[in-house]
Amino acid sequence: MHRLAKIHLMLKKIICLASLGMAPLSAHWIKPSATPALSGNDGKLMVAVFRTDGVVVPFALFANQKWTNPWHNPQPDDQADETATIADLPKPWYQSFVKTPAEWYLLSPARGELTVRVSKNVQVCSHCQKVWGLLSDYPNATPAGRNECVTTVGVALNEKKPSRAMERLTSASPDWKQLLILIAPHFESAEIAALTHEGASLYASQIPSAQDRAKMPLSMQKIYRNQLTDDGQALFYFEASREYQKPANANDPSCEDISLFGGWALREAQGKLVLLDSQLAPTDCDRKQVGLGFPFAILTLDGKTFVIVEEDHYEGESYIVLEIGKDGVHRVLATYAGSC
């Protein structure tokens, strides 16, 4: 089993999904984009992550209204939910779907939108493993140092399709405070529910009582926003946390316990904020038990809304396709990259 697959199975045991008690989402659902959606007959769309070294790393294919990892052939001894990985493949899996040279279209929260040309296949570092990618003519590429890997900064598409880069907000944004007010009561109920799980018994024994915790501040860690329509409708991804000092007799008492709360919210055209989906995970300062999300872009394909997200884990990373639907947020495809 892939290293990150073991982490994924462990997370299933310790992460408690928040019970939101929400009304049906149909009353405030995302309005269709004015841009025409991709038709299922328009061909195959290749999706990749884009790195600071200018390398485009394909990880998924959208064709016939489905997301797939075309190279993935589960073996008889694999776990039922074994996830595909692009790490250490013997050859580039995408060669039969794309040609070189060719144009790719980049979307990055930090660097905007631009077009690059890819020229050849290269094998590059991804944590302790290797992945295949396409070398581009990106003008601001920063090569990896010796024995170092680089970070991912966005998403790349092999065809120009309806898509929008996410925007990372700062604490100066009015949405920062408004989202914090929205999620605070949901955090409290989600934390109480998470502490009843058998996998969180040690964590629960180390943190203050519910009464004392309620007096402690909830801190917003990051917010990403996508302005969906001109009338003010917007989609948000957030991560917030509350920290607790471990008792002196705990293992590594200097490493604070952390309740990490992440999820998605929608601002309606009328200005009302609504929580779409959230989850809370008990962890500590090294965050070994959780994956941190970095949403890069929204795609509108076949009338559906998808978000491409990178999840960074303690010793690896994965690339996630989420569908934002009327009944919540769903993982459609997960692809592991390298790990250690």
N, C-alpha and C positions, 0 to 999 in steps of 0.2 A: 504494500500500500504506500502511496506517495506520502512524504512527510507531512504535508499540509492536510492530507486526508485525515490523518490521525488527529490533527488539531481540530478539524471540522467536526469529527465525531465527538470529541471532548466538549466542544462548544455546545452541541445539541443537548448535552446533559446539564450544563450549568447556566445557559442563557434562558431567562424567563421572558416570554413575550408579554408585553403589557396588555392588560384587559382594559380597553379604551371606553367601552360603553357608548360607542358613537352611534349617531343616527345614520341611516343609509346615506351613502355618498352621492346618490343620483341627483340630489337637490343642488349640489355645488360642484358638479363634476367638471373636469377640464374641458374647455371648449376646443373644438377642432381647429387646428392651425389653418390660416388662410393659404398656406403653401400646399400644393397638391401632394398627397401621400404617395409613397412608392407603391406601384402596382405589383402584384405577385408575378406578373409576366414580364417585368422589366429586367430580369436577369438575376445574377448572383451578386450580393453585396458582401464584400470582405471588410471586416472591422479589425483594427489593430490598435495597439497602444503606441504612443510616440515618445521617444526618450530624448534626454538632453544631448546625447551624442549624435542625434540626427538619424537614428535607426528606427525604422517602422517595424513593429513586431506583430504580425497577424495572429489572432487567437480564435476567431469565430467566423462563421459563414451564415448569412441570411438568404435563404432561397425557398421558394414554394411556401412562403408564409411561416417558415420555421427557422429557429436558430439551432445550429449544430456545430459540433467539432468533427469534421468529416474524417479525420485520421483515426479517431478513437474506436478501437475494436475491443470491447471488454472481454477478458479472459474468463474461463470457467471458475477460477478460484478467486475472482475479484469480489469485493463487497457489492451488494446490490446497488448502493448509491455511490460507487466509486466514480470520482470525477476525473475528467481528462486533464492531461498536463501537456504543455508545449516544451517542457524541460527535457534536454538530452535526447531529442528525437534524432534518428540517424540521418535524416535529410529534411529539407524544407517541405512541410506538409502542403503548403499553399501553391506549389509550382504549377499545378494543372489548372489553377483558377486565375492566376494573374501573370502578366507578361512584364518584362523589363526591356528597355526603359518604359516607364509609365508615370502618369501623374497621380498623386494622392492628395487628399484634402484634409487638412489638420484643423482640429478644434481644441483649444486649450483655455482653461480658466485664467491662466496667467499671461498667455502670449497671443490670445485672439485666434483669428482664423486666417489661414494662408494655404497656398498650394506649393508642393514640392515635387521634384522628379526623383524616382528611385532608379538605381542603376544596376545593382548586383546583390546577390545573397551574401550575407555575412553571419558568422556565429559570434554571439556576444554573451558577456557575463550576466547572469541573473542569480544573485546570491551565490551559493556554492555550486551552481550548475550552469549550463549553457542553453541558450535559446537561439533559434534561427530568426533572422530579420532581413530587411531590405535597406541598404545604405541609401540615404537621400542627400540632396544638395542643400539641405537646410542651412541658411547662412550663418546662424548663431550657434552652431553645434559646438559642444564642449567635450572633447574626447575623455574617456575614462582614464584615470591614472593607473599606474602599475598596481596590479592586484586589487583594483577597486571596481565597483559597479556604479552605474549611474542611475538616476531617478527617472520616473515617468512623469511627463508634464501634460499629456492630453491624449486624444483619440485621433486616429486616422482612418479615412474611408477611401476605398479604391474608386468610388463613383460619387459624384456630387449629388447628395440627397437632402431632403428636408431635415435640417439638424441645427442645433444651437448649443454653443458652449455655455457651461455653467459659469457663474461669477462668484468669486469668493468675497464675502463681505467682511468689513472690519467692525469693531465695537462702536464706531462713530455712526453706523447706519441706524436709522430709526427702527428697522426690522429686528435688530439685535435685541433691544429691550422688549419689543412686542412679543417676539417668539419666546423669550425667557418667561414672560408672564403666562403665555399660553401653556407651556409645558410643565410649569412648576407643580400643579396638582397631579398631573399624570405621572411625574417622576415619583412623587410620594407613594402613590398606590402601587406603582410598578416595583419600587424597592421593597415594600412590605411583602408583595407576592413573591419576589425573587428570593427573599430570605427564608421562605418556608421550604424551598427546594433542598433535597438531601445533599446535593453537591455543594451547597453554600453554607453548611453548618459551621465550619471553622470561621468563615468570614462573619457570619451572624454573631458568633460568640465574641468577636473582637471589637465590634463597632458599638457606639452608644445606643441608648434606648431610642425608640421612635420619637418620644417626646423631646429628647435632647437633639436628635438629628434634625427635627423640624425647625430648630432655631439656627441651624448652620446654613451658610449661603450655598446656593446652587450656582455654579459657574458655567457660562457658555464657553465652549472651547472653539467651535468654528461653525460657520453657516455658509452654505452655498445657495445661490438663488438663480432661477431662470425665469425671466419675464416672458410668460407664455403668450400673452395677447396685449394689444394696444390699450385695452380697457382696464388694465391693472391686474389681471389674473397672473399669479406667480406660483412657482413650485419651489420649496425650500428643503434642503437637507441640513440637519443639525446634529451636533454632538455636544452634550453638556455633562457635567460631573460634579460630584460632591466628595470631598476627601476627609478621611478620618485618621487620626494618629493611632498607630497600633499600640497595644499595651507593652510595657517594658519587658515582660517575660515572653513576648512573641518572638518567633523566628524573624530576624532582621527587623527590629522595631523601628528603624529609621525609614523604612519603605512604607509609605502611607497606603492604607486601604482606600480604594476608589470605587464608587458606584458610577458606572459609565452608562449614559442614557443617550441613545441615538435614534433618529427616525426622519420621517418626512411630513411636511405640512403644506397646505394649500391656502393661498390667499384668494378669496373670491373676488369677482369684479366689483362687488359692493364694498370690499375692504375687510370683510370678516376673515379671520384666520381659523383654519380647521386642521386638527391633527389627523393625518391619514394613517400612519403606521409608526410604531415605535418598539424598541426593545431595551431592556436593561441587563447589564452584565456586571456582576461583582468581580473585581480584580484588585491589583495593587500597583505600585509605581512602575513595575517593569511591564505590566500589561500583557503578560504571556498568554492569558486566557481569552483575549479579545482580538478582533480585527478592527482596524481603524479605516473608515471609509473616505474615499476621495472621488466624488462624482465629477466626471469630466464633461459629459454632453448628453443632450436629449435628442432622440431620433423619432421621427414620425413615419412609421412603416405600415402599410396596409390598414391605415386608420387607427393604429394602436400607438401608444406612447411608451417608448423604452428609454431607460437611462443606463449609460455605461459607467461603471464604478470600479475603481481599484480598491481592494481590501489589503491593507498591509498588516502582516502578522509578525510575531516576535522573530521568526526565522525564515520568512518567506512572504510571498505575495500572490494574489489571485485576481482575476478579472471577471467581473460579474455583469450580466445583462439582467436588468430588472424591468418588469412591466408594471406601469402604474395603471391599475384598473379600477372599475367602479366598486369592487369589493376589497380593495386594498392594494398593497405592494407585494409583488411576487417575484421570486428568483426564477428566471427562465433558463439561464445557463450560467455555469460557473466553470472557469478554466484556471488551473493552477499554472503558475510560472515556476521559477526556480526557488529552492529553499535550501536550508542547511541542516 
